[in-house]
């Protein structure tokens, strides 16, 4: 019977071993992977957060700079300064505390030990630390230098290289950066950052209900004057008139406005020297700097409305006054005086002549004046003929006379332009020109009269004798005597017979036959008419052509016409009062939206830039309701701390297709929870098996304890060998080889992270296996002690068997009957 029991005891022992191993594994898993303390311990052992700051982030920065030598240089220089502020804001101990709290709060929910969890992160203190870090960084000279030397300076150099300034103007990037440093010094920047932090941090953390960021720009604009003037001086703005680029631009503009009045052809070689004399470099510099000062005052002072004010009066005097004035020299060089008379004065004189003679000057072929030859014959002189005559007369006028006339007009114009005279009157003496014109017009009239006379029909001899006898009576003859012979005259007189002499014929007709015998010339005609053509022409021309031509400001306005009156008045204001550009001019040139922007800029420069929480709310309102909601949520997180609960988890997972995931999560939690609740069975089942094994295998308590100890020892030894020598000598090398293969292709930050992950995984595996090993060793020791105790435990002496009665002698046993067997009945 004992061997049957022991057979079943062995079978149960064989079944006990896997149950025992599984129980130990599950208990170890429950004590490690399902325990928050295990993860907390692993994180602390790995020192993961210190590793992040000391190794991972610096390596990531170096890897980010690969391929960019300049960035790599900056990273090498600033690596520690980049990590230190982040470490100050989010120190490793704080990160570790938050992660441990999240694990401790969240893992029980996933294992089914809790139905809710709350992970809370206090953010306000981190915001305060961020503010302190920003203030500390802003105070560092090294950071300020980096901002200008390594960020602003390269960007400024790149932009200035690609920027094409007009007229050869250049800006040096080093000078620009130096000017910027002067305008925005380090103390001002650090003070501005400190002010911003002191205003924003209390608002974000809930210690203040409002914030107001205020930046005073007035002092910065005032500080910008001197460096701006130095930049302008170094840029070549003041000597721009002497640059080739300016000359090319002048030629471009002149070509755009060609043709110029009076047929003038000029180029930059004539214009630029005049501009250089009228606007010398010292004057340009003074005006530009004065304009800069005015702009600064306009930006900083509400009472200042003038942006630019250029005094032009002195430039007008420099340009026009004096015999050697630049404009006068310029006009001489390009030969303007002759053109002025030819294209300007001559038409004006013709207009005057036409008006004085009652004629019309509407077109070149319309009469200007009429010269009476006879009561019935008037010679008409047209506009074109008078103009041509005047222009022909100009060729005989000395150049010095023309120059004197025009320059006297310029001298009269200068006081009017500068405001020293309210009107101007330029008197040009044209008497000499008229004297040169008289012979020309006389020849013109003679030619007209000759054509008129030559258009008459030829006279007969009888008509010629009639003209010679009666005269012309102040009228042109009806015909033109071509000249006759004495025979023709004798025949016309009706004298027969032999030829008569001229004297006889003259006595017969009572006339002078010289006008009959030879052709009547124009001079003969004028003599017969008693007409002094030269005197008549002189009287008529001098009557309608003045000796002096006067041009006034009223004539100027008539010349310009009503449509240009405003332009003339504006030009006169400029020359008299200076060119002024005011706030009103600027606003008139801007649209409604740009005027609004201008008001905002002026408010910022005059009163300081102010930005409050109300402004922030308005900007968020413009961005949409979602932006406001996100801001309010972030503000709540900062002030009250960030909280994440199981409701947030389920809400985040309840998206499209998330219902199945939630069901799976709930099922897993339920299974794990129930399993952990029944974890005591992992102790009970193996213990019951051991009890049953002991009861079946042993006859006494010593034997039963020995049987249980043996099987417990076998199970513990198997687990110990598997988790100890076998794992260390077989499994761990294989695992290391596999890990090595997995990390072989990783480089840079990836390799560092993978190696750290491998290190953590090894630590986890080592802790798990070593725990099994310790548990197995402990149980092995318990089994050994139990077995030893069973062996050394004193045996209880067996009681002596009761005496057996002696059987009487009987007959011998039958063959085949064993001793002690009951005899057959």
BELSUL-V911901 format. One record per residue. N is the residue number from 1. SS is DSSP state (A for helix, B for strand, O for the rest). PHI is phi as a letter, one per 20 degrees, with the letter a starting at -180 (NA if undefined). PSI is psi in degrees with one decimal (none if undefined). Layout:
BEGIN
N;SS;PHI;PSI
N;SS;PHI;PSI
END
This chain:
BEGIN
1;O;NA;-37.2
2;A;f;-34.3
3;A;f;-29.8
4;A;f;-44.6
5;A;f;-41.8
6;A;f;-28.7
7;A;f;-45.4
8;A;f;-31.0
9;A;f;-40.0
10;A;f;-42.2
11;A;f;-44.3
12;A;f;-34.2
13;A;f;-42.9
14;A;f;-40.6
15;A;f;-30.3
16;A;f;-38.5
17;A;g;-55.4
18;A;f;-37.1
19;A;f;-41.8
20;A;f;-44.9
21;A;f;-45.8
22;A;f;-41.2
23;A;f;-44.8
24;A;f;-42.3
25;A;f;-46.9
26;A;f;-39.2
27;A;f;-36.6
28;A;f;-40.3
29;A;f;-43.0
30;A;f;-35.0
31;A;e;-11.6
32;O;d;-77.5
33;O;f;-21.9
34;O;d;13.7
35;O;d;124.5
36;A;g;-34.5
37;A;f;-32.6
38;A;f;-46.1
39;A;f;-39.3
40;A;f;-44.5
41;A;f;-41.8
42;A;f;-42.1
43;A;f;-41.9
44;A;f;-40.9
45;A;f;-38.8
46;A;f;-17.7
47;O;l;50.2
48;A;f;-35.9
49;A;f;-34.5
50;A;f;-39.4
51;A;g;-38.7
52;A;g;-46.0
53;A;f;-37.8
54;A;e;-30.6
55;A;c;-54.0
56;A;f;-52.4
57;A;f;-46.9
58;A;g;-40.0
59;A;f;-39.5
60;A;f;-38.8
61;A;f;-43.2
62;A;f;-40.5
63;A;f;-35.1
64;A;f;-25.4
65;O;e;-1.3
66;O;f;136.5
67;O;n;-7.5
68;O;c;94.6
69;A;g;-37.9
70;A;f;-44.9
71;A;f;-38.8
72;A;f;-37.4
73;A;f;-43.9
74;A;f;-41.0
75;A;f;-44.1
76;A;f;-33.9
77;A;e;-33.5
78;A;d;7.6
79;A;g;-49.5
80;A;f;-35.9
81;A;f;-21.7
82;A;f;-42.9
83;A;f;-37.5
84;A;g;-47.5
85;A;f;-39.0
86;A;f;-40.1
87;A;f;-33.5
88;A;f;-38.9
89;A;f;-43.1
90;O;c;77.2
91;O;f;152.9
92;A;g;-40.4
93;A;f;-39.0
94;A;f;-44.1
95;A;f;-43.2
96;A;f;-40.9
97;A;f;-42.5
98;A;f;-41.8
99;A;f;-43.0
100;A;f;-39.9
101;A;f;-38.1
102;A;f;-41.9
103;A;f;-45.6
104;A;f;-35.5
105;A;e;-35.0
106;A;e;-36.3
107;A;f;-41.3
108;A;g;-30.3
109;A;f;-42.2
110;A;f;-27.2
111;O;e;-0.4
112;O;n;6.2
113;O;e;-17.8
114;O;b;148.5
115;O;e;-2.7
116;O;b;157.9
117;O;b;154.7
118;B;c;120.5
119;B;d;119.0
120;B;c;129.9
121;B;c;120.7
122;O;f;117.1
123;O;d;-26.2
124;A;g;-43.6
125;A;f;-34.5
126;A;f;-35.6
127;A;f;-40.1
128;A;f;-40.8
129;A;f;-37.6
130;A;f;-43.0
131;A;f;-43.9
132;A;f;-41.2
133;A;f;-40.8
134;A;f;-42.4
135;A;f;-41.6
136;A;f;-44.0
137;A;f;-39.2
138;A;f;-25.2
139;A;e;-10.9
140;O;e;129.9
141;A;f;-35.9
142;A;f;-41.7
143;A;f;-42.7
144;A;f;-43.7
145;A;f;-40.0
146;A;f;-41.7
147;A;g;-42.9
148;A;e;-43.9
149;A;f;-37.1
150;A;d;-14.3
151;A;d;-59.1
152;A;f;-43.7
153;A;f;-50.6
154;A;f;-38.7
155;A;f;-41.0
156;A;f;-41.9
157;A;f;-42.2
158;A;f;-44.0
159;A;f;-38.9
160;A;f;-29.9
161;A;f;-35.7
162;A;e;-12.3
163;O;e;127.3
164;O;d;98.0
165;O;f;148.0
166;A;f;156.4
167;A;l;29.9
168;A;m;14.1
169;O;f;137.6
170;O;c;154.9
171;O;c;133.5
172;O;e;126.8
173;A;f;-36.7
174;A;f;-40.6
175;A;f;-35.9
176;A;f;-45.2
177;A;f;-41.5
178;A;f;-39.7
179;A;f;-41.0
180;A;f;-39.2
181;A;f;-34.5
182;A;f;-36.8
183;A;f;-37.8
184;O;c;78.1
185;O;f;164.9
186;A;f;-44.8
187;A;g;-37.1
188;A;f;-41.2
189;A;f;-47.3
190;A;f;-37.8
191;A;f;-39.5
192;A;f;-44.4
193;A;f;-42.5
194;A;f;-42.0
195;A;f;-44.4
196;A;f;-42.2
197;A;f;-44.0
198;A;f;-25.3
199;A;e;-42.0
200;A;f;-42.6
201;A;f;-49.3
202;A;f;-33.8
203;A;f;-43.2
204;A;f;-36.2
205;A;e;-3.1
206;O;n;4.0
207;O;f;-16.3
208;O;c;145.7
209;O;e;-21.2
210;O;c;164.9
211;O;c;154.6
212;B;b;109.1
213;B;e;123.3
214;B;c;126.4
215;B;c;118.0
216;O;e;122.6
217;O;d;-12.9
218;A;g;-48.9
219;A;f;-31.1
220;A;f;-36.8
221;A;f;-39.8
222;A;f;-40.3
223;A;f;-19.6
224;A;f;-12.8
225;A;f;-55.7
226;A;f;-50.6
227;A;f;-33.2
228;A;f;-39.1
229;A;f;-37.8
230;A;f;-40.5
231;A;f;-43.0
232;A;f;-38.7
233;A;f;-37.1
234;A;e;-14.2
235;A;e;-15.0
236;O;n;13.9
237;O;f;-38.7
238;O;f;-29.0
239;O;d;28.1
240;A;f;-27.5
241;A;f;-17.3
242;A;e;6.3
243;O;e;150.0
244;A;f;-34.2
245;A;f;-36.7
246;A;f;-39.8
247;A;f;-41.4
248;A;f;-37.3
249;A;f;-37.0
250;A;f;-45.4
251;A;f;-39.9
252;A;f;-44.7
253;A;f;-39.4
254;A;f;-39.7
255;A;f;-33.4
256;A;f;-27.6
257;A;d;1.9
258;O;f;153.3
259;O;f;149.8
260;O;e;161.0
261;A;g;150.4
262;A;m;15.4
263;A;m;21.7
264;O;f;136.2
265;O;c;115.6
266;O;c;164.6
267;O;c;-178.4
268;A;f;-27.7
269;A;f;-22.5
270;A;e;-36.0
271;A;f;-44.4
272;A;g;-45.5
273;A;g;-36.2
274;A;f;-46.1
275;A;f;-37.8
276;A;f;-34.6
277;A;f;-38.6
278;A;f;-37.8
279;O;c;75.9
280;O;f;165.1
281;A;g;-39.7
282;A;f;-38.2
283;A;f;-42.5
284;A;f;-45.5
285;A;f;-44.5
286;A;f;-40.6
287;A;f;-39.5
288;A;f;-42.9
289;A;f;-37.5
290;A;f;-40.0
291;A;f;-39.9
292;A;f;-42.8
293;A;f;-39.8
294;A;f;-41.0
295;A;f;-41.4
296;A;f;-43.7
297;A;f;-37.9
298;A;f;-39.8
299;A;f;-24.9
300;A;d;-11.5
301;O;c;123.0
302;O;f;-21.9
303;O;e;-14.0
304;O;e;122.5
305;O;d;-1.9
306;B;d;126.4
307;B;e;-41.6
308;B;c;137.2
309;B;b;109.2
310;B;d;120.1
311;O;f;119.3
312;O;d;-21.2
313;A;g;-47.2
314;A;f;-30.6
315;A;f;-34.3
316;A;f;-43.0
317;A;f;-43.8
318;A;f;-38.5
319;A;f;-32.9
320;A;d;-30.4
321;O;e;142.6
322;O;n;152.5
323;O;f;-31.5
324;O;d;29.2
325;O;f;144.1
326;A;g;-41.3
327;A;f;-39.8
328;A;f;-43.0
329;A;f;-41.0
330;A;f;-44.9
331;A;f;-34.5
332;A;f;-43.7
333;A;f;-37.2
334;O;e;5.5
335;O;m;44.5
336;A;f;-29.9
337;A;f;-47.5
338;A;f;-39.3
339;A;f;-36.4
340;A;f;-45.1
341;A;f;-42.9
342;A;f;-43.7
343;A;e;-15.9
344;A;d;-56.0
345;A;f;-44.1
346;A;g;-51.2
347;A;g;-36.2
348;A;f;-41.8
349;A;f;-39.6
350;A;f;-40.7
351;A;f;-42.9
352;A;f;-43.1
353;A;f;-42.0
354;A;f;-41.7
355;A;f;-40.0
356;A;f;-33.5
357;A;e;-0.1
358;O;m;16.4
359;O;e;-169.0
360;O;c;142.8
361;O;c;30.3
362;O;f;-33.1
363;O;b;159.9
364;O;g;-30.1
365;O;e;6.4
366;O;e;147.6
367;B;f;144.3
368;B;e;-47.8
369;B;b;165.3
370;B;d;133.7
371;B;d;111.4
372;B;f;124.8
373;O;e;-49.7
374;O;c;169.1
375;O;g;-26.8
376;O;d;-10.0
377;O;c;120.0
378;B;c;132.7
379;B;e;125.9
380;B;e;131.6
381;B;d;121.4
382;B;e;169.5
383;A;f;-46.8
384;A;f;-38.5
385;A;f;-40.0
386;A;f;-44.0
387;A;f;-44.9
388;A;f;-37.7
389;A;f;-42.9
390;A;f;-41.9
391;A;f;-35.7
392;A;f;-36.2
393;A;f;-28.2
394;A;f;-30.0
395;O;f;-23.4
396;O;e;-6.7
397;O;e;134.9
398;O;f;140.1
399;A;g;-35.3
400;A;f;-31.8
401;A;f;-43.8
402;A;f;-45.5
403;A;g;-44.1
404;A;f;-40.0
405;A;f;-48.8
406;A;f;-42.3
407;A;f;-29.1
408;A;f;-35.6
409;A;f;-38.3
410;A;f;-40.7
411;A;f;-33.8
412;A;f;-30.0
413;A;f;-33.6
414;A;g;-49.2
415;A;f;-32.8
416;A;f;-40.3
417;A;f;-35.1
418;A;e;-6.0
419;O;n;1.6
420;O;f;-18.7
421;O;c;136.7
422;O;f;-19.4
423;O;c;164.6
424;O;c;149.5
425;B;b;112.6
426;B;d;115.0
427;B;d;119.6
428;B;d;123.3
429;B;f;118.7
430;O;d;8.4
431;A;g;-43.9
432;A;f;-36.1
433;A;f;-40.8
434;A;f;-39.6
435;A;f;-37.2
436;A;f;-23.1
437;A;e;-28.8
438;A;g;-49.8
439;A;f;-35.1
440;A;f;-46.3
441;A;f;-36.0
442;A;f;-43.8
443;A;f;-38.2
444;A;f;-43.8
445;A;f;-42.0
446;A;g;-41.5
447;A;f;-40.8
448;A;f;-43.4
449;A;f;-37.4
450;A;f;-42.0
451;A;f;-35.9
452;A;f;-44.1
453;A;f;-43.0
454;A;f;-13.8
455;O;e;-8.6
456;O;f;150.7
457;B;f;156.7
458;B;f;139.9
459;O;f;152.7
460;O;e;171.2
461;A;f;-39.5
462;A;f;-41.9
463;A;f;-37.0
464;A;f;-41.0
465;A;f;-33.9
466;A;f;-42.5
467;A;f;-42.9
468;A;f;-31.9
469;A;e;-47.1
470;A;e;-20.4
471;O;n;-172.3
472;O;d;-16.6
473;O;l;44.2
474;O;m;18.9
475;O;c;156.3
476;O;f;144.4
477;O;f;161.6
478;O;f;-15.6
479;B;b;172.6
480;B;d;113.5
481;O;f;121.6
482;O;e;-8.8
483;O;o;126.9
484;O;c;163.6
485;O;e;166.4
486;A;f;-32.3
487;A;f;-38.9
488;A;f;-37.1
489;A;f;-44.8
490;A;f;-41.8
491;A;f;-41.1
492;A;f;-29.4
493;A;f;-11.7
494;O;m;31.8
495;O;d;112.9
496;O;e;178.1
497;O;n;-157.0
498;O;f;161.2
499;O;f;142.6
500;O;d;164.0
501;O;e;171.1
502;A;f;-37.4
503;A;f;-40.5
504;A;f;-43.0
505;A;f;-41.0
506;A;f;-33.8
507;A;f;-34.7
508;A;f;-41.0
509;A;e;-15.5
510;O;m;38.2
511;O;b;174.0
512;O;e;115.2
513;O;f;-1.3
514;A;f;-33.1
515;A;f;-9.9
516;A;d;-37.3
517;A;f;-24.8
518;O;c;156.2
519;O;f;142.5
520;O;e;114.9
521;O;e;173.5
522;A;f;-37.0
523;A;f;-39.2
524;A;f;-41.1
525;A;f;-47.6
526;A;f;-36.5
527;A;f;-44.3
528;A;f;-35.4
529;A;f;-11.9
530;O;m;35.1
531;O;d;123.0
532;O;e;94.8
533;A;f;-41.1
534;A;f;-42.3
535;A;f;-41.7
536;A;f;-43.5
537;A;f;-45.1
538;A;f;-45.0
539;A;f;-43.4
540;A;f;-45.5
541;A;f;-45.5
542;A;f;-24.6
543;A;f;-35.6
544;A;d;-21.6
545;O;d;120.6
546;O;f;159.5
547;O;e;-23.1
548;B;c;131.9
549;B;d;122.2
550;B;d;128.9
551;B;c;124.2
552;B;d;175.8
553;A;f;-29.9
554;A;f;-41.1
555;A;f;-37.0
556;A;f;-44.1
557;A;f;-38.2
558;A;f;-39.3
559;A;f;-42.6
560;A;f;-30.8
561;O;n;162.2
562;A;f;-31.8
563;A;f;-18.1
564;A;d;9.1
565;A;f;-44.3
566;A;f;-39.9
567;A;f;-40.9
568;A;f;-45.0
569;A;f;-38.9
570;A;f;-43.2
571;A;f;-40.0
572;A;f;-38.1
573;A;f;-40.9
574;A;f;-48.3
575;A;f;-28.0
576;A;e;-44.5
577;A;d;-9.7
578;O;n;156.7
579;B;e;125.9
580;B;c;132.6
581;B;c;116.5
582;B;d;178.8
583;A;f;-37.8
584;A;f;-40.9
585;A;f;-42.6
586;A;f;-44.9
587;A;f;-34.1
588;A;f;-27.5
589;A;e;-10.4
590;O;d;156.0
591;O;e;173.4
592;A;g;-44.7
593;A;f;-39.4
594;A;f;-33.2
595;A;f;-37.2
596;A;f;-43.0
597;A;f;-40.8
598;A;f;-43.9
599;A;f;-39.0
600;A;f;-41.0
601;A;f;-44.7
602;A;f;-37.8
603;A;f;-39.9
604;A;f;-42.3
605;A;f;-28.5
606;A;e;-42.4
607;A;d;-6.7
608;O;n;150.2
609;B;e;124.4
610;B;c;133.0
611;B;c;122.7
612;B;d;176.6
613;A;f;-28.9
614;A;f;-41.4
615;A;f;-39.8
616;A;f;-42.2
617;A;f;-39.0
618;A;f;-42.2
619;A;f;-39.8
620;A;f;-35.5
621;A;f;-40.0
622;A;f;-30.3
623;A;f;-15.2
624;O;o;161.5
625;A;f;-31.7
626;A;f;-38.5
627;A;f;-41.7
628;A;f;-42.8
629;A;f;-42.9
630;A;f;-39.5
631;A;f;-45.5
632;A;f;-38.4
633;A;f;-44.7
634;A;f;-39.5
635;A;f;-39.4
636;A;f;-41.1
637;A;g;-44.8
638;A;f;-43.9
639;A;f;-43.4
640;A;d;-6.2
641;O;n;151.7
642;B;e;127.2
643;B;c;139.3
644;B;c;119.6
645;B;d;178.3
646;A;f;-26.8
647;A;f;-41.9
648;A;f;-38.9
649;A;f;-47.1
650;A;f;-34.0
651;A;f;-41.6
652;A;f;-30.8
653;O;e;2.0
654;O;e;20.8
655;O;f;-166.3
656;O;g;124.1
657;O;m;5.1
658;A;e;-15.9
659;A;f;-41.9
660;A;f;-40.4
661;A;f;-40.4
662;A;f;-40.5
663;A;f;-42.2
664;A;f;-40.1
665;A;f;-46.1
666;A;f;-40.3
667;A;f;-44.0
668;A;f;-41.9
669;A;f;-41.5
670;A;f;-44.7
671;A;f;-47.3
672;A;f;-41.0
673;A;f;-46.0
674;A;f;-40.6
675;A;f;-42.3
676;A;f;-31.6
677;A;f;-32.4
678;O;e;15.2
679;O;f;-25.0
680;O;f;-24.0
681;A;f;-26.7
682;A;f;-22.4
683;A;e;-39.0
684;A;f;-47.7
685;A;f;-54.0
686;A;g;-36.8
687;A;f;-43.0
688;A;f;-41.9
689;A;g;-44.0
690;A;f;-40.6
691;A;f;-45.1
692;A;f;-42.8
693;A;g;-43.7
694;A;f;-42.6
695;A;f;-38.2
696;A;f;-38.0
697;A;e;-25.1
698;O;d;154.5
699;O;e;-28.8
700;O;c;176.7
701;A;f;-34.9
702;A;f;-45.1
703;A;f;-40.4
704;A;f;-42.8
705;A;f;-38.6
706;A;f;-44.9
707;A;f;-47.0
708;A;f;-41.1
709;A;f;-38.7
710;A;f;-50.3
711;A;f;-35.8
712;A;f;-41.6
713;A;f;-41.9
714;A;f;-46.0
715;A;f;-44.9
716;A;f;-39.8
717;A;f;-40.3
718;A;f;-44.9
719;A;f;-40.4
720;A;f;-44.6
721;A;f;-40.6
722;A;f;-40.7
723;A;e;-10.9
724;A;d;-96.1
725;A;f;-44.0
726;A;f;-45.8
727;A;f;-44.9
728;A;f;-34.9
729;A;e;-19.6
730;A;d;-60.2
731;A;f;-44.0
732;A;f;-42.9
733;A;f;-39.8
734;A;f;-40.8
735;A;f;-40.2
736;A;f;-41.3
737;A;f;-41.4
738;A;f;-42.1
739;A;f;-40.3
740;A;f;-41.9
741;A;f;-37.0
742;A;f;-34.6
743;A;e;0.4
744;O;f;-38.6
745;O;e;-6.3
746;O;f;143.6
747;O;c;160.9
748;A;m;-136.3
749;A;f;-36.8
750;A;g;-42.5
751;A;f;-40.2
752;A;f;-44.2
753;A;f;-43.1
754;A;f;-43.2
755;A;f;-39.0
756;A;f;-41.1
757;A;f;-39.8
758;A;f;-40.9
759;A;f;-42.4
760;A;f;-41.3
761;A;f;-40.5
762;A;f;-40.5
763;A;f;-41.8
764;A;f;-47.4
765;A;f;-41.5
766;A;f;-42.3
767;A;f;-41.7
768;A;f;-48.6
769;A;f;-41.8
770;A;f;-32.2
771;A;f;-44.5
772;A;g;-43.5
773;A;f;-42.3
774;A;f;-42.8
775;A;f;-44.3
776;A;f;-42.9
777;A;f;-40.8
778;A;f;-45.6
779;A;f;-34.2
780;A;f;-41.1
781;A;f;-41.0
782;A;f;-44.6
783;A;f;-42.7
784;A;f;-43.7
785;A;f;-41.2
786;A;f;-40.8
787;A;f;-44.1
788;A;f;-39.3
789;A;f;-37.5
790;A;f;-32.8
791;A;f;-45.1
792;A;e;-11.0
793;O;f;130.2
794;O;f;138.3
795;O;f;145.6
796;O;e;125.3
797;O;f;140.9
798;O;f;145.8
799;O;f;143.0
800;O;f;142.5
801;O;f;147.4
802;O;f;151.4
803;O;f;144.8
804;O;e;136.7
805;O;f;145.5
806;O;e;127.5
807;O;f;143.2
808;O;f;154.6
809;O;f;138.4
810;O;c;-171.2
811;O;f;156.3
812;O;f;153.4
813;O;f;145.2
814;O;f;153.7
815;O;f;131.4
816;O;n;0.7
817;O;d;124.8
818;O;f;159.0
819;O;f;137.3
820;O;n;-8.9
821;O;e;146.9
822;O;f;131.0
823;O;f;151.3
824;O;f;150.3
825;O;f;none
END
